[in-house]
């Protein structure tokens, strides 16, 4: 009985380990084909175009509206990776958002992306405003600089949300009571000279 029990325990552990390894395998699919904006649609305001495999968003200071480039699909739980660089202005990487009829265009979460160390914070448009702002200590670790390509990784599963900038965690929410589904979007902030670029946008759906 002792030998049988031990063998059963070992097999059980191996089986569990196999399931965990499979569950942790992440398959990413591109949200941007590098050629055009198929699968995306813009809200009024600013201009979005594709050049040399890069999504480029620009807007003049005279434009009051927040131009958002939204995915046509909606997503619930996922990991998304992207590269961005900000040449001018205040952008954001939106997720779990819904369209609204206003100059802001959407309500929902955005990862702050701008020229400053606030990049990597979390803001809820049409809701609580700032939910979490990045600290000076974190800003030093991640080596973020305006105008340089920067890595973004965002994980959203239920109420747990983690934002990484250049591999460093800048925001982490546990069991947050926020919305659970919506579009992903790239922002042009109204009333500013805007020039922001995104590329290598990939997403993996979490079950």
C-alpha positions in Angstrom: 0.0 0.0 0.0 2.8 2.4 0.8 4.5 1.8 -2.5 1.3 2.1 -4.5 0.5 5.4 -2.6 3.9 6.8 -3.3 3.6 5.9 -7.0 0.2 7.5 -7.2 1.5 10.6 -5.6 4.4 10.9 -8.1 2.2 10.3 -11.1 -0.3 12.8 -9.7 2.5 15.4 -9.4 3.8 14.7 -12.9 0.3 15.0 -14.3 -0.3 18.3 -12.5 3.0 19.7 -13.7 2.1 18.8 -17.2 -1.2 20.6 -17.0 0.5 23.7 -15.5 3.2 23.8 -18.3 0.4 23.5 -20.9 -1.6 26.3 -19.3 1.4 28.6 -19.2 2.1 28.2 -22.9 1.2 31.5 -24.5 0.5 31.9 -28.2 0.6 35.5 -29.5 -1.2 36.6 -32.6 -0.6 39.9 -34.3 -3.3 42.7 -34.0 -1.5 44.7 -36.7 -0.5 43.3 -40.0 2.3 45.9 -40.6 0.8 47.0 -43.9 -2.6 48.7 -43.3 -5.2 49.3 -40.6 -7.4 46.2 -41.4 -9.1 45.1 -38.2 -9.0 48.6 -36.7 -11.3 51.7 -37.0 -10.6 55.3 -36.0 -12.9 57.6 -34.1 -13.1 61.3 -35.2 -10.0 63.3 -34.6 -6.4 63.2 -35.7 -4.8 61.0 -38.4 -3.7 57.4 -38.3 -1.5 55.8 -41.1 0.9 53.0 -41.7 4.5 53.5 -42.9 7.3 51.0 -42.9 5.5 48.6 -40.6 4.6 51.3 -38.0 1.3 52.8 -37.0 1.7 56.5 -36.9 -0.7 58.9 -35.2 -0.6 62.6 -35.6 -2.8 65.5 -34.6 -2.5 69.3 -34.6 -3.0 71.4 -31.4 -6.1 72.9 -33.1 -7.9 69.5 -32.9 -10.0 69.3 -29.8 -11.1 65.7 -30.1 -9.3 62.6 -28.8 -8.7 60.5 -31.9 -8.7 56.8 -30.9 -7.8 53.9 -33.2 -9.9 51.0 -32.0 -9.8 47.3 -32.7 -13.0 46.1 -34.3 -12.9 43.1 -32.0 -13.6 43.1 -28.2 -11.4 41.3 -25.7 -11.8 40.0 -22.1 -8.8 38.4 -20.6 -5.4 38.7 -22.4 -1.8 39.5 -22.5 -0.8 42.1 -25.1 2.6 43.3 -26.1 3.6 46.3 -28.2 6.4 48.7 -28.9 5.8 52.5 -28.8 7.6 55.8 -29.0 6.3 59.3 -28.2 7.7 62.2 -30.2 5.2 64.7 -29.1 2.2 64.8 -26.8 0.1 62.6 -24.5 -1.0 59.2 -25.8 -2.4 56.1 -24.2 -2.9 52.4 -24.7 -6.6 51.8 -24.1 -8.2 48.4 -23.2 -11.6 47.1 -22.2 -13.2 50.3 -23.6 -16.6 51.2 -25.0 -17.3 53.9 -27.6 -19.2 56.9 -26.3 -20.6 60.0 -28.1 -18.3 62.7 -26.9 -15.0 64.4 -27.7 -13.2 61.8 -25.7 -14.7 59.0 -27.9 -14.3 56.1 -25.3 -14.7 55.2 -21.7 -12.4 52.7 -20.1 -8.9 52.0 -19.0 -5.7 53.4 -20.5 -2.1 52.8 -19.8 -0.6 56.3 -19.8 1.9 56.8 -22.6 3.4 60.3 -22.8 6.7 62.2 -22.7 7.1 61.9 -18.9 7.7 59.4 -16.1 3.9 59.1 -15.7 4.1 56.6 -18.6 3.0 53.2 -17.3 0.4 54.5 -14.9 -3.3 53.5 -15.2 -6.1 56.0 -15.9 -9.8 55.3 -16.2 -11.5 57.6 -18.7 -15.1 58.3 -17.8 -14.6 56.7 -14.4 -12.1 57.2 -11.5 -9.5 59.1 -13.3 -6.0 58.1 -12.0 -6.2 54.6 -10.6 -2.4 54.2 -10.2 0.5 56.5 -11.0 4.0 55.3 -11.5 6.6 56.1 -8.8 9.9 57.8 -9.2 11.7 54.7 -8.1 10.1 52.6 -10.8 10.8 55.3 -13.4 14.5 55.0 -12.7 14.5 51.2 -13.1 12.8 51.1 -16.5 15.0 53.6 -18.4 12.1 55.2 -20.3 13.0 58.1 -22.6 10.9 60.2 -24.9 11.4 59.4 -28.6 12.9 55.9 -28.0 11.2 52.6 -28.8 9.8 51.2 -25.6 8.4 47.8 -24.7 4.8 47.6 -23.2 3.4 44.4 -21.8 -0.2 44.4 -20.4 -1.9 41.5 -18.7 -5.6 41.7 -17.9 -7.3 38.7 -16.3 -10.5 39.3 -14.4 -9.8 42.1 -11.9 -6.0 41.5 -12.0 -4.1 43.9 -14.2 -0.3 44.3 -14.6 1.5 46.8 -16.7 5.2 46.5 -17.5 7.3 49.1 -19.2 10.7 47.8 -20.6 10.1 44.7 -18.5 9.6 46.5 -15.2 6.2 46.4 -13.4 4.8 50.0 -13.2 1.2 49.2 -12.2 -0.4 46.2 -10.6 -4.0 45.9 -9.5 -5.5 42.9 -7.7 -9.2 42.1 -7.8 -10.1 45.6 -9.2 -13.8 46.2 -9.7 -13.4 47.5 -13.2 -15.0 46.6 -16.5 -14.1 43.2 -17.8 -14.5 43.5 -21.6 -14.0 46.0 -24.5 -12.0 47.2 -27.4 -8.2 47.9 -27.4 -7.3 51.4 -28.7 -4.4 53.8 -29.3 -5.0 57.4 -28.3 -4.3 60.9 -29.7 -5.0 63.5 -27.0 -7.0 66.5 -28.2 -5.6 70.0 -27.9 -2.0 69.0 -28.3 0.6 68.6 -31.0 0.6 64.8 -31.3 3.1 62.4 -32.9 3.1 58.8 -31.5 4.1 55.5 -33.1 3.3 51.9 -32.4 4.4 48.6 -33.8 4.7 44.8 -33.1 1.2 44.8 -31.4 0.5 41.1 -30.4 -2.1 39.6 -28.2 -2.7 36.3 -26.5 -6.2 35.4 -25.2 -6.2 34.0 -21.7 -8.7 31.2 -20.8 
